[in-house]
Amino acid sequence: MNNKSKIRFIAVLILFLTMPLVYALPPGFPGDVDDETPTPTAPIDGFIGVAIAAGAVYGIRKLRQNK
């Protein structure tokens, strides 16, 4: 077996060995959770547009530098 096949075999083996553990987990929330009461959430304000624009400029500069 070459190196790539060994890595693939080990990854599949780990996947199959951990699957029963994932399916055996209990449900996420207990029955007494009150989902109807509104909870305070994080506000999304005007800075999200600035962050997206800054990320786009940064990404474009990185792409141009790599060429």
Helices and strands as residue ranges (DSSP letters): H 3-23, H 47-66
